[in-house]
Amino acid sequence: MQETSRSPDTSTPAGWLWRAVRWCITAFALLLDHLKPVRVSLLIIAFGAIMALGVDQVAELFLIAVWTDPSTGRYLGLLASSAVAGMAIWYGARNAYRLIYPRWPALQDPRGEGLRNWLPRLFGAAIPLLVLLGYVVSLNTVPHGPCGVTADCQQRVWRAVGLLIESLLMVAFFVTRRRLLNALPSREAKPVCLQPSSEQRLTRVRELGAPVLRWYMAVIALNIVATVLIAWWPEALDGIGPLAILLIAAAFFCFSGGLLCMFADRRGWPLLSTLLLASGLFHVLHLNDNHRVRQYPAMSTHQAPAAAPVESRPSFEAYANAWLEDRCANRPTCPVIVVSAEGGGIRGAAWTALVLARLTEQVRPSGSNESTFARYLFAGSGVSGGSLGLATYAALLRQPGGSMEARTGQLLSHDFLAPTLANMFFVDFTQRWLPGAWFDDRSRALTRAWERAARRQGAPAMAQPFADLYRHADGSADTSIPALFLNSTTVAEGRRFIQHPFRPMASLQQQPWTAAFDGSVWLDPRVPLSEAVLNSARFTYVSPAGTLENTPAPGVTPPVPTRLQLVDGGYFENSGTTTLLEVMTRLRTVAEQRHQSLRFIVLHISNDPEMPDFIDRHDPGHPLPLYSASCQKPDTSNPSLSGEVAAPVKALLDTRSARGDYARVQLLRTLHTSDSDPAGGDMLWHFRLCPGEYPIPLGWTISPPVFTELGRQLQQNYPLARMTQALDEQLGPPGS
């Protein structure tokens, strides 16, 4: 007897359940097919959601754009760019649904009419809501709420409400625009359909009509013009804010990518996969590498360097001897201030520069214009943002004028992120699909922003050769600026790459660096200060790895590679203290040859509020020989366990922090301190940040409330009067 299959009886509970399951499967398949032709819009929205919910560094951008920025013009620009991006996403999705795609017959299913009518509208209206969501989420990082930050608190509430109103107005426009069009006298003869799903489906893109295609062509042409303009002038969109730039880039991407996808989807071409494969192939074969390390100010990031000139940098020994002769002659024990500045983006830069500027202005004899602190500051070792802070201090110290602390705040309050993002999403994005290197990359936009901000403060040194800060016109060593050692990391070898303004310090006879590369062996004597800072601060993906090609001088070191890739110095260790210890050792050797004794005054400047302290001395009345501010210690007694997949990755990442902890402890153990005679030994002050009243960002843009928070912590957590007195006693008058 042959069995026949039957559908379950829908009158029973099991039958109803089976029917519900089938309905869910059908609805999901229908939704999935409807998302495929609008995947460009969907990718933009997904990217925005990830930024708003999952990236801590982006939180400050939302706070700046919606709350702390006093500029009404920039807020209106944010509303306008949100509306433009939303309209572009809606327009692209609406036109994508007008076509018939042979691969997706479900798009003709009458049951999907509601999706075709409402998905474009919801996608478009979601853009202002994503900005609002990012702002609301970022408010959780402000302990006392934004009303404790801005004076016009109630007025700023309307900024958030404005985004919500904009989203509602966009929905109203999308729903009523067809009725409004039909109400026009010109539409009496040929009214439009009241619902998008009622329109005739088309088989070719050109059937969309001349007005639609003209819109696409005009926007694509504008995209090309914007790309060329930003390639030539990275600061073209500076001043409108990073979020506005991201929204404008999303609008262009939706128009350009959406049109290409419509052509490809009609013919069944896997366009996005093909483009990704092409870009990956160009990358693997190094056919479009425009990330070269600039060797001299006129060099671009897409050209090979010219031959290096004759060596003109001073030697470290010449600098150290001149420094010791000028500061330490006839002193039985000479005080030497050295600094290690940790990485941490703009947070590390601002905190480092603020601490050094405050001490420079306060540690000086009454009535004297010369700072004894600056005079006895011998060297600084920086990583990433700490390197930018040290370079900012050195550039301003070279060109004195006005309050150094005020100039520091004005220089670093510049929006460095906006031109970087503009280049990333316009120029670098275009370069990824082109064979050959044609344009400067986004890292050059970042260094140009640093140079521009420094020039506004009368400090051109950021754009000039690094070594020029340390030599006189006659070639002799100039000791008026502390020696900077900026740490980068090599990709293939995983070693430190130490940049400094002197001739190569490593030789066959002596090697001051432990398992590290001496940057002067590879770098041209004309390398700009901004490029040296960049190599130390090639922050993950924001600044790409830099390709360094050069021929090392023969006989300087053992055989070395002629090509290196450089990334952020924090990949190896983020404290900068490993290099500082080696610099101190080298200086001690020079001093011993001169029969001079040194007393080191070490300032370690960290900026991670969650970092455990390595100095347990918090008595403001007795900051010698060790001192660190007292913060609430993070709870590390019971760390969360990781699964077998995440554990190896987490261990690799956490070893970076552990190397920093190890280096700090080694620094502490190297110093000769004495509680019985604090004035007779070395001393170490740890300038750290604590969890405060306002979140301090890691990116490349900063707002006035952040500087207020930094100044408050420096004033409240550190006994500056007592520390200034202690330094005065250690250093003596400027001429001594």
N, C-alpha and C positions, 0 to 999 in steps of 0.2 A: 504494500500500500504506500503510495507516494505522499510525503508530508508537504503541506503548503504553509508558508510563513504568513503570519498575521500581525498586524499592528496591535499593540496593547490596547485593551479596553479603556478609553478615556474616562469612563464613568467611575472607575476605581481610583483610589489614591495613587497606586503605582502607575496607572495610566496618566494621571495628571502630572506626576513627577516626570515621567518620560517626555511628555509634551513640553513641559517647562525646560527640560534639558535641551531638547531639540531646538526650541525657540532661542535659547541663549546661544547655542552654537551657531545658528543661522544669523542672529543679530551680530555676533562677534565677527563672523566672516564678512558680513555686509559692511561693518564698520572698518575692518581691516582693508578691504578693497577701496573704500572711500578715502582712506588716509594715504594711500600710495600716490595718487597724482598730486597731492598737496604736501608732499614730504619736505619740500624746501621750507615752507611756512612752519611745518611741524618741527623741523630741526631748529629753526630760529627760536621758537617758543620753548623747546626743551632746553636749549642752551641758556636762555634767559632764566628759566626756572632753576637750573643748577646754580647759576651765578647768584640768584637771589636767596637760595636756601642753603647752599652747601659750601660756599667759598668765603672764609672769614675775611680775607683781604679786601673783598668787594664791599663789605658792610660800611666802611668809611665813605665810599663813593655815594651810597644812598643817603647817609647822614649829611654829607656835604651838599648834595644836590637839593634835597628836600628841606633840610633844617638849618644847618649852620651857615650856609653861604648867604651873605647879606645882599647879594646882587639879585634884584628883581628881574633884570634882563636875562640872566642865565637861567632863572627858573622858568621864565616864559619860553626860552629856548628849549628847555627840557620838555615842556608841554608840547611845543611845536614838533620837536623831533619824535616824541612818543606818538603824536597823531600821524605824522608822516609814515613812520614804521608800521603803525596799525593799519593805515589805509593801503599801504603797499602789500601787506600780507593778505588783507581782505581782497584786494583787486586781483592779486595773483591767484589765489585759491578760487575765486569766482570764475575767472576765465579758464582755469584748468578744468572745472566741472562742465564747461560748455562743450568739450570735445568728447568724441567716442573713441575708446581705447579697446582694440581687439583683445588685448590680454586680460581685460577686467570687465567682462560682460555685466557684472553685478552693478556697475555704475548706471546701467539703464533700468535697473529694477525699480518699479514704482514704490516699493516699500522703503527705498532710500531717499525719497524726495525731501523728507525733513532734514536728513543729514546734508544734502546738497544745498538746501536753503540756509541752514543755520551754522554749519561748521565754519564757512568763511567769515560770517559775522562774529562768531565767538572768538575765532582766532584774532581778528583785527582788534576787537575790544579788549582782548587779554593783555595787550602790550602795556597800556597805562596801569592796569591792575598788577602786572608783574613788577613794575617800578614801585608801586605802592606796597606790594607784598615784601619786596626787598627792604624797603624802609621800615616797615613794621617789625620784620625779623631783626633788623640791625638795632632797633631800639632796645632789644634784650641785652645788648652789650653795654648799655649806659646804666650804671648802677642807680643813679638818682633821677633818671629820666631826662629828656632834653630840656625840660623847663628849668633845670638847674644849670643849664649851659648858656642859653640865649636869653636876653632880656625881654624881647618881644615874643614871649612864648605863645600867647593866644593868637597873635597874628600869624605865626608860622604854622599853626594848626590848619589854617586854610590852604596851605600848600598841599598837604596830604588830601584834604577834601577836594581840592582842584583836580587831582588825578582821578578820583572816583567820579566826579562830575564829567570829566572828559570821556571816561569809558562809557558812561550812560548816554552821553550825547552821541557818541559814535554808534552805539546800538540803535538809538532812535533814528539816526541818519540812514543806517543800513536798511532798517525796516520800512521807513516812510519815503525813501528817495524815489521809488518807482511811482508812487501815487503823486508825489510832487511833480515829477516829470510829466505825467499824464495830464496834470492840471494846466500845463503850459499851452498857450494857444497853438504853438507850432506842432504839438503832438496830437492834435485832434484827428488828423488824417491817418496817422500811424502810431497808435498807442503802444507802449511797451507792456510786456507781461507783468502781472502783479507779483509773481513768484519766480525766482531764477530757474527752478526746476521745470517751469512751463515753457521755457525757451526752446527753440529748435536746436537739437544737438548737431554738432558740426564734425566733419571728417578731416578737415585740414586747418592748420593754424591760420593760414591767410584768410580763411572764411570768417575769422573773428571780426573783420571789418577794418577799414582804413583808419578810423579814429583810434581804435584800440592799438593797432600796430604802430601808429604814430606816437602814442604815449610810450610804448615800449622802446622804440628807437630813440626818442628824446631822452628818456631816463638813462638808457645805456650810454648814449653819447655824453650825458652829464657825468656818468660814472667814470668814463674814460678821462674826461677833462679833470675831474677831481683827483684821479690817480696820478696823472701827469703833474698837476699842481703840487700835490703832496710830495711826489718824488723830487721835485725841484725845490720846494719850500716846505719842509716838514711842519713848520709852525703855522701853516695856512689856516688850520681849524683850531689853533690854540685860543683859549679863552671861552669856549662854549661848554667845556667840561667833558670828562671821559665818558659819562653815561650817554650824553647827547651824541658823541662820536660813534659809540657802539650802536645806537638806534639808527643813525643815518646809514652806517655800513649795513645794518640789517635790511633797511629799505632797498638799497641798491642790490644787495645779494638776492633779495626776493624777486625783484624784477628780472635781473640778468639770469640767475639760476632757474627761475620759474619758466622763462621763455625757452631756454635750452632744454629743460626737462620735458616741456610740452612737445617739442619737435622730436626728441628722442623716444618718448613714451608712445607716440603715434606709430613709430616704426619698430618698436620693441628693442631699442638699443639700451644697454645698461650704462647710461651716461656717467652717473656719479661713480660707479665702480671703475669705469675706464679712466676717468680723471684721477682718481686716487692711485690707480696702478701706474699711470704715467708720472705723476708727481713722485711716487715712491721710487720709480726707476731712475728719474733724474737725480733724486737724492742719493741713492745708493752708488750711482756712477759718478757723483760729484760734477754733474753737468751744469748745475745752476747754483753753485755755491757762491752766494754774495755776502758771506759772513766772515770775510778776512779781517784780521787784526790790522788796524791802521798803524803804520810805522812812522809816519810824519804827518804834520797838519794837513797838507794838501792831498794826501792819499785818500781814495774812496775805499769802500768795503767790497767793491766788485772788481778791483784791479790788482795785478801782481805788484809787489813793492819794487821800487828802483834800488839800485845798489846803495849800500850804506856809505856815508861819508867817512872821513878819517876820524878816529876816536877822539872825542873832545871832552868827555865826561871826567870830572875829578875822581880820584880814587877815594875809597872809604878811609884809608889810612891818612890821606892828606886832609880830609874833612875832620876826622876825629882829632888829629894832632892840632889843627888850627883851632878847633873848638876848645880843647883842653888848655891850649896855650892862652887863649883869650879869657877863659872863665876860671881856670884852676891854678894858675901860676901863683906860687908863694902861699898856697893853702895846704895844710897838712892832710885834710880830708875834704875832697871836693864833692858837693851834692850834685847829682845828676837825675833829672826827671825824665822818665820814660813812660809811654802810654801804650796800652793794648786796647783796641776798640773792636768790639764784637760786631758781627753782621746782624742785620735786621731791617733791611730796606730803609725807607725814609725815617722810620723810628730810630734805627741805630745812627743814622746820619745826624738827625736833629739833636738827639741826646748827647752824642759825642761832641758836636760843635758847641752846643750850649754849655756843657760842663767846662770845656777848655776856654771858651770866651769869658765865662763868669770868673774863673780863676785868674785869667790873664788880666782882667780889669781890676780885680780886688787885691791881688798879690803884687803890690807895688808900694814903694815908700811914699809917704805923704809929700805931695807937691812935685813928684817926679813923673815924667811922661813915659819912662821906660819901665816895663813890667819885668820884675825879677823872675816871675813864673815863666814867661816866654823866653827870657834870657837863658835859663837853665834847663829848658825843655830840649833834650838832645834828640830823641827819636820817638816815632810812633809806628806801631804795627797794626794794620787794619785789615778787616775782612768785610767784603760786600758793603752794606750801608755804613759800617764803621770807617771804611776807606773813604767814602764820600765825605763823611764828617771831618776826617783828618785833612783831606784835600781842601775842603771849604775853609777850615781854620788856617791852613798854610797860605792859601791864595789871599785871604783877607789880611793876614799878618804881613804879607809882602807889600800890600797897598793899604797902609793905615789911613784912618779917617773916620771920625765919629765913633759912636758906640759899636764895638765889635759884636756885642750880643744882639743889638738891634739889627745890624747888617746881616748877621747870621740868620735871624728869623726871616728877614725879607728875602734873602737868597733862597733859602730852603722852602719857603712857602709857595714858590712857583709850582705850577702844575706840570710836573715832569711826565706824568702818565698820558696826558691827552695826545701830545705829538707822537709818542711811542705807539699808542693804540691806532692812531690814524695811519701811520706807516704800516703797522702790522696787518690791518684789515683792508688796506687799499694796495699799497705798493708790494709788500712782502707776499701778500696773498696772490697777487698777479704773477710775481716772479716764480712761484712754485710750479706754475704750469708752462713755463717758458724754458727751453734749453738755452744755456748760456747765462752768464751773470751780467745784468744790465743796470741794476738800480742799487743804491745804498740801502742797507737793511734797517730794521727798526732800532737796532742798537745805535746807529749813527744819529737817528732822531733824538735818542735819549741823551747822547753826549752833546749834541747841539743845544739841547734845552739847558743842560748844566752850564755850558759855556755862555749862553745868552743871559742866564740869570746872574752869573758871576760878573759879566761885563756891566750889567746894570748897577752893580755895587762897586764899580771901578776896579775890578779884579780880573784883568785879562789873562792871568797865569793859567787858568783852567784850559784855555785853548792853545797854550804855548808848550814848547818842549818841556818835559818833566825836568830834565837835567839843568835847564836854564835857571831854575830857582837856586841852584847850588854852585854857581860859578860866576866870578867877576868877569869883566870884559877882557882882562889879561889872562884868563884861564885858571886863575887861582881859586881855591875853594871859598865859597861864600857860606858862612855859618849862621847867618841871621835867621834862617828858617830851619825848623827841626827836620831831620832826615825821615822820610816816609818809606816804609816797607809795606807794600800792598800785596796781599796774598791771593793767588788764584789757584785753581786745581786743573791738572791735565787729565784728559778723558781716558786715554788708553792706558796710561801708567798709574793713574790715581794718586799722583804726588803733588806736593805743594809746588807752585811756580811763584817765586818771590821776585817782585818787581821793585827796583830801587833806582835812584838817579846816579849811581856811581858806575865806574868800570866794573867788569866782572870780578866778583870777590872770590869766586871759586877758581882754583888752579890745580895743577898736578901736585903742587907742594902742600896746599892746604885746602880744606873743604869746610867752610863755616856752616853749611846747611846739611842737616841730617836727612838723607833720602829725599832730597828736593832739588828742583832745578833753579839755577841762578838766572833770573829773567834777563839780565843784561847781556848774557851770551847770545840770546836770540833777538832781543829788541834793538831797534835802531836808536842811536843816541838822540834822535829828534822825536821820539815817540811823545805824543801830547799827554799832559797830565790827565785830561779827561779820559783818554783811551786806557791808561793804566788803571784808573778807577773802575772803568767799565769791565776790564778783564777780571778784576776782583769781585765785581758785582753783576756777573752774568746770571741774573736771577732766573730760575727755572721757567723756560718758555717765554717769559716776557722779554728777555734778552737771549738770543740764540748763542750756542757755543761758537767761539771764534776760532777760525783757522789761521794758524801762525806758520808762515813759511819764511825761512831765512837760512843762510849758510853760516853756522857758528864759526867764529874765528879759530884758526888752527892752533893747536897746542894749549888751549885754555883749559879744557877739561878732557876726561876720557871720551871716546867716541859717543856721540849723542845723536838722536834723531834730528832730521832737518825739518820735520813737519810735526806740529803739535796742535791739539785742540784744547782751548781753555774754557773753563766754566767757573761758576761762582766759587770763591775760596772756601765757603762754608761747607762744601761737599767733603773736604778733608777734615777740617775741624774749624769751628766757628768762633773761637776765642781770640785768635791772633797771638796767644801767649807763647806758642812753640817758637815762632820766629823771633819774638821779642827776647826770649831767653838766649837765643843764639846771637842776637845783636849785642846784648849785654855782655856775653862771654867774649865776643870779639873786642868790645870797647875796653874791658878789663885787661886784655892782653896788650892793647896799645898803651893803656895807662901804666901797666907794670914796666913796660919798656922805658917809660918816662919817669919811673920811680914815683908815681903818684897813686894815692889811695882814693877810692871812690866810695860814696854812700849813695845807694840808689833809692829814689823816691818813685815808686811805681803806682801809676793810676790804672786800674783795670776798669773799663767802662763796658758794662753789659746792658742789655735792654729788654730781655725776656722776663716779664713779671712772674712767670711760672718757674723760673730757674732756681734750684736750691742754692743757698749761699755756701761759699767755701771759707768764709771768715766769720767767726762767731764772736765778734767784738762790736758791740753796739752802744758803748758808753760815750755820749756826746761830749762829756767833760774831759775825756782822755782819748783823743783819736790817734795817739801815737802808741806803738808803731803800726798798729793795724786798726782799720775801721771799715765798717759796712753798715748801711742802714738796716733797721730791723723791719722785716716784712713778715706777713703771715706766711708760714711755710706751707708749700703744697703737700697734700697727703699722698705719700708714696709708700705707705705701709702695706697696702693690699692692692697691688696693681692687677688690672683685669687680665684674664688669660686669653690667649689667641688660639684660633683653630690651626689645624695642620697646614692650611693653605696660606693663611695670613702670617703665621709665626716667622717663617724665614724672611719675608719682606720687612716685617716690623723690626726684626733683629738687625737687618742691614741698615735700616734708617736710624735706629736708636744708637748704633755704634758711633754715629757722627757726634751725637750729643755726649756720649761717654768719652770720646777722644778729647772734647773740650773740657770736661770735668777733670780728666787726667792731666791735661796741660796746665790747668789752673792750680792744681795741687802741687805739681812739679815747680811751678813758679813760686808758690808760697814756701816750699821747702828749700829753695835755692837762696832765699833772702836771709841775711844775717840780722835778726831782730832780737831785741833784749827788753824785757819788761822792766828790769831794774834800771836800765839806762836807755830810755826810748830815743834820746837825742843822739846816741852814739852808734846806732846801727841803721840798717835799711828800714824802710817803711812801705806799706802797701795800703792804699785806699781803694775800696771797691765801690764805685759809683754804679748803683743798680737801680732799676725801676721796680716799683711795687704795683700791685693791682690798685688802681686809683679811682677817681671819680669820672673819668672819661676814657673810652677805649683808645688805644694808641696803635695806629695801623702799621702794616708791614709793607705796603705797596710803595708807589713812587709819587703819591700826592698826599698832602697834609692840610689840615684846616686850623684856623686860629685857636679853637678850644684845645687842640692837642698841645700847642705851644704853651697855653695857659696851664695845662696839666703838668707838662714837663717842668715849667718854672716853679709851680707850687711844690712838686716833689723835691726839687733841688733845694728850695728854701726851707721846707719843713723837715725833711728827712736827714739833712746834713748840717752839722754845726759850722757853717761857713766862717763865722767870725773866729771861732777857736781854731779851725783848720788853717785859715789865713794867717793867724798869729803863729801857728806851728811852722808853717812854711817860711814865714819871715825869719823866724829864729834859725831855721835850718839853712836858708839861702844867704842871709846877710844882705847888705846894701848892694845895689846893682854893680858898682865898680869893683867889688871885692872878688 
